[in-house]
């Protein structure tokens, strides 16, 4: 089941399966050469991460995305991630620092995109590990579980903000990560929180700008921007 789950999750986050698109379980079972129960378990797990939506009597689909949802998600994520970061800076030990150094180094040397413009799954993994490392010193499994769920839900928006056609990717992401990293290691909680807040808001602002330029209605699924 794990292989099917990982493959589907990657397809969703890298845009190979578009927001609101139906997930045909029989076709997925045939594609991955597994039983229907294995596919259903993987899709149910993705639904628990808010990457897939289950509709009664209509099956499953990739979650829809909208500006209203994005704004709400961004606000809540900022509250949770900055709380976790403050706690990590206050309580994190040398192991937290070492893990954070390693996570940032891996992220900084991993390209976000391939030369043909496709998103790099390895960068997405490194990006997730960096944000997890920032929060890991808080020492709260509950806080980390909530943080991870919000992060996973936001990745679909991050993908669209950087990969919609005819729009530039957001610049200075690497510099933002470096600033947060430096402030965290310096134990400057106020600066680190300010930089993390800016970082999380930037993707939302970028996507809102794109949607506005394309005349997308706020209530409309943002996948329409890519049509």
C-alpha positions as CSV (number, residue, x, y, z in Angstrom):
1,X,0.0,0.0,0.0
2,X,2.8,2.4,0.8
3,X,4.1,2.4,-2.8
4,X,0.6,3.3,-4.1
5,X,0.1,6.0,-1.5
6,X,3.5,7.6,-2.2
7,X,2.9,7.5,-6.0
8,X,-0.6,9.1,-5.8
9,X,0.6,11.7,-3.3
10,X,3.4,12.7,-5.6
11,X,1.1,12.8,-8.6
12,X,-1.2,15.2,-6.7
13,X,1.5,17.5,-5.3
14,X,3.4,17.7,-8.6
15,X,0.2,18.5,-10.6
16,X,0.1,15.2,-12.6
17,X,-3.4,14.8,-11.2
18,X,-5.3,18.1,-11.3
19,X,-7.4,19.7,-8.5
20,X,-11.0,18.4,-8.6
21,X,-10.2,15.6,-11.0
22,X,-11.9,12.2,-10.3
23,X,-9.9,9.3,-9.0
24,X,-11.2,6.1,-10.5
25,X,-10.2,3.3,-8.1
26,X,-10.5,0.5,-10.6
27,X,-8.2,2.3,-13.0
28,X,-5.7,3.0,-10.3
29,X,-5.7,-0.6,-9.2
30,X,-5.0,-1.7,-12.7
31,X,-2.3,1.0,-13.2
32,X,-0.4,0.0,-10.1
33,X,-1.2,-3.8,-10.4
34,X,-2.7,-4.0,-6.9
35,X,-6.0,-4.9,-5.4
36,X,-8.9,-2.5,-5.1
37,X,-8.7,-2.6,-1.3
38,X,-5.0,-1.4,-1.5
39,X,-6.0,1.6,-3.6
40,X,-8.9,2.4,-1.4
41,X,-6.7,2.4,1.7
42,X,-4.2,4.7,0.0
43,X,-6.9,7.1,-1.2
44,X,-8.5,7.1,2.3
45,X,-5.1,8.0,3.8
46,X,-4.8,10.9,1.4
47,X,-8.3,12.1,2.3
48,X,-7.1,12.2,5.9
49,X,-4.3,14.5,4.8
50,X,-6.9,16.8,3.0
51,X,-5.3,16.1,-0.4
52,X,-8.3,14.0,-1.6
53,X,-12.0,14.6,-1.1
54,X,-14.6,11.9,-0.6
55,X,-18.1,12.6,-1.9
56,X,-20.9,10.3,-0.9
57,X,-22.0,8.1,-3.8
58,X,-19.6,9.9,-6.1
59,X,-16.3,8.5,-5.0
60,X,-13.0,10.4,-4.6
61,X,-11.4,13.3,-6.3
62,X,-8.3,15.4,-5.9
63,X,-9.2,18.3,-3.5
64,X,-10.4,21.5,-5.0
65,X,-8.5,24.8,-4.4
66,X,-9.9,28.3,-4.0
67,X,-8.7,31.7,-2.8
68,X,-11.0,31.5,0.2
69,X,-9.6,28.2,1.3
70,X,-6.1,29.4,0.6
71,X,-6.5,32.4,2.9
72,X,-7.9,30.4,5.7
73,X,-5.3,27.7,5.4
74,X,-2.5,30.3,5.3
75,X,-3.8,32.0,8.4
76,X,-4.1,28.8,10.4
77,X,-0.7,27.5,9.2
78,X,1.1,30.7,10.3
79,X,-0.4,30.4,13.8
80,X,0.7,26.8,14.1
81,X,4.1,27.0,12.5
82,X,5.2,30.1,14.3
83,X,4.1,28.6,17.6
84,X,6.2,25.5,16.8
85,X,9.2,27.6,15.8
86,X,9.1,29.7,18.9
87,X,9.0,26.5,21.1
88,X,11.8,25.0,19.1
89,X,14.0,28.0,19.5
90,X,13.3,28.1,23.2
91,X,13.7,24.3,23.8
92,X,15.7,22.9,20.9
93,X,19.0,21.3,21.9
94,X,22.2,20.6,19.9
95,X,20.5,17.6,18.2
96,X,17.8,20.0,16.9
97,X,20.4,22.4,15.7
98,X,22.4,19.6,13.9
99,X,19.3,18.3,12.2
100,X,18.3,21.7,11.1
101,X,21.7,22.4,9.6
102,X,21.5,19.1,7.7
103,X,17.9,19.8,6.5
104,X,18.8,23.3,5.3
105,X,21.9,22.1,3.5
106,X,20.0,19.4,1.6
107,X,17.3,21.9,0.6
108,X,19.9,24.5,-0.5
109,X,21.7,22.1,-2.9
110,X,18.5,20.5,-4.4
111,X,17.1,22.3,-7.5
112,X,13.4,23.2,-7.3
113,X,12.8,22.5,-11.0
114,X,14.4,20.4,-13.7
115,X,15.8,22.1,-16.8
116,X,12.5,21.4,-18.7
117,X,10.5,23.2,-16.0
118,X,9.1,20.2,-14.3
119,X,8.9,20.3,-10.5
120,X,11.5,18.3,-8.7
121,X,10.0,15.7,-6.2
122,X,13.3,15.6,-4.3
123,X,13.1,19.3,-3.7
124,X,9.6,18.9,-2.3
125,X,10.8,16.2,0.0
126,X,13.7,18.4,1.2
127,X,11.4,21.4,1.6
128,X,9.1,19.4,3.8
129,X,12.0,18.1,5.8
130,X,13.3,21.7,6.4
131,X,10.0,22.9,7.7
132,X,9.7,19.8,9.9
133,X,13.2,20.4,11.2
134,X,12.3,24.0,12.2
135,X,9.4,22.7,14.3
136,X,11.0,19.5,15.6
137,X,12.5,21.1,18.7
138,X,9.1,22.0,20.2
139,X,8.8,18.4,21.6
140,X,5.0,18.2,21.0
141,X,3.7,15.2,18.9
142,X,0.3,16.8,18.8
143,X,1.6,20.1,17.5
144,X,3.8,18.4,15.0
145,X,0.8,16.3,13.7
146,X,-1.3,19.4,13.2
147,X,1.6,21.3,11.6
148,X,2.3,18.4,9.2
149,X,-1.4,18.2,8.1
150,X,-1.5,21.9,7.4
151,X,1.8,21.7,5.5
152,X,0.6,18.8,3.3
153,X,-2.6,20.7,2.5
154,X,-0.7,23.8,1.5
155,X,1.7,22.0,-0.8
156,X,-0.9,21.8,-3.6
157,X,-1.2,25.6,-3.5
158,X,2.6,26.0,-3.5
159,X,2.8,23.8,-6.6
160,X,0.2,25.9,-8.5
161,X,1.8,29.3,-7.5
162,X,5.0,28.2,-9.1
163,X,3.9,26.2,-12.1
164,X,0.9,27.9,-13.7
165,X,1.7,28.6,-17.4
166,X,2.6,32.1,-18.5
167,X,3.5,33.2,-15.0
168,X,7.0,33.5,-13.4
169,X,7.9,31.4,-10.4
170,X,8.2,33.2,-7.1
171,X,11.7,34.5,-6.7
172,X,13.9,34.5,-3.6
173,X,12.5,31.4,-2.0
174,X,16.0,30.2,-1.2
175,X,16.9,33.5,0.4
176,X,13.8,33.3,2.5
177,X,14.8,29.8,3.8
178,X,18.3,31.0,4.5
179,X,17.0,33.9,6.5
180,X,14.7,31.8,8.6
181,X,17.5,29.2,9.2
182,X,20.0,31.9,10.3
183,X,17.6,33.5,12.7
184,X,16.6,30.1,14.2
185,X,20.2,29.1,14.8
186,X,20.9,32.5,16.3
187,X,17.9,31.9,18.7
188,X,16.3,35.2,17.5
189,X,12.7,34.0,17.9
190,X,11.1,37.3,17.0
191,X,13.0,37.7,13.7
192,X,12.6,34.0,12.8
193,X,8.8,34.2,13.3
194,X,8.6,37.4,11.3
195,X,10.6,35.8,8.4
196,X,8.5,32.6,8.5
197,X,5.3,34.6,8.5
198,X,6.4,36.5,5.4
199,X,7.5,33.2,3.8
200,X,4.2,31.5,4.3
201,X,2.2,34.6,3.2
202,X,4.3,35.1,0.0
203,X,3.0,32.0,-1.8
204,X,-0.6,33.0,-1.0
205,X,0.0,36.6,-2.3
206,X,1.7,35.3,-5.4
207,X,-1.2,33.0,-6.2
208,X,-3.8,35.6,-5.5
209,X,-2.0,38.0,-7.9
210,X,-1.9,35.3,-10.6
211,X,-5.6,34.6,-10.1
212,X,-6.4,38.3,-10.3
213,X,-4.5,38.7,-13.5
214,X,-6.3,35.8,-15.1
215,X,-9.7,37.1,-14.0
216,X,-10.4,34.1,-11.8
217,X,-13.4,34.5,-9.5
218,X,-12.6,33.9,-5.8
219,X,-15.2,31.2,-5.6
220,X,-13.9,29.4,-8.6
221,X,-11.6,26.4,-8.4
222,X,-8.1,27.8,-9.0
223,X,-7.4,24.9,-11.3
224,X,-9.3,27.0,-13.9
225,X,-6.3,29.4,-14.0
226,X,-4.3,26.6,-15.7
227,X,-6.9,25.9,-18.4
